[in-house]
Amino acid sequence: MGQVPSAKPWLLIGSGRLATHLTSYLRQLDIPCRQWSRAHGWHGQALAEGTTLEDALPRCERVLLAISDDALAPFVAHHRHGAQPQPTWIHFSGSRSVDGAWGAHPLCTFGPESYAPEIYPTIPFLLEEAGPSLAELLPGLPNPSASIPAGDKPLYHALCVVAGNFTTLLWQRFFQQLEGRWGLDPALAAPYLRRTLANLEAADRQAALTGPITRGDGETVAANLTALESAGLSDLAGIYRAFQQADQATLSESAA
């Protein structure tokens, strides 16, 4: 009596942070996956000894592209046409739509180390409207998902960058100033950071914003700007003014 053939493995392309986290998560879910990158070739076990990437493609159920945005379209155009039968191609860019591959953007930031196992299932995936569901694209992943029009992806991703990356840059500057200017331990600011995030997660997100701009304390705002300029932090003063304008725009939108 013959054995039931095992399902085809998935093939993960890339070796950066996202690829590292995806590898950890798929291993956690017991989803068979092989990893290949241009820089290192096969990571660990290949599909079979001597297997090239071209040989592997038709033997995989899914091709997961955890590579840079600029590399996506050329990689798909170069490799996809040769694989028969064709696996399902999936990329993880939040800003790009790619012919021949479906998009599934993990709405999260990924650090250099793997996360605790309970973190990964909570990460939402943003899909392309009118495309396959998450269960169809990545079966076995229990994550929440939502869809937006493919044409809106550049705006969606720009907002992700503003909300996540730009606030990270500001916090990094704050930590650097605490340590470099006054010799303070940046960990002193950790409770402030955690409380800011907790307030944003609360039911009334509009009430999370505090400080002199919200209070309409014009003299304090002016003193803040003067202090930043005097300390040689004119770039932060410019950001302060821009955020002052953004707060006024938010108030106008709320009142409309």
Secondary structure by P-SEA (a helix, b strand, c coil): cccccccbbbbbccccaaaaaaaaaaaaaccbbbbbcccccccccccccccccccccccccbbbbcccccaaaaaaaacccccccccbbbbbccccccccbbbbbcccccccccccaaaaaabbbbbccccccccccccccccccccccccaaaaaaaaaaaacaaaaaaaaaaaaaaccccccccccaaaaaaaaaaaaacccccccccccccccaaaaaaaaaaaaaaacaaaaaaaaaaaaaaaaaaaaaaac
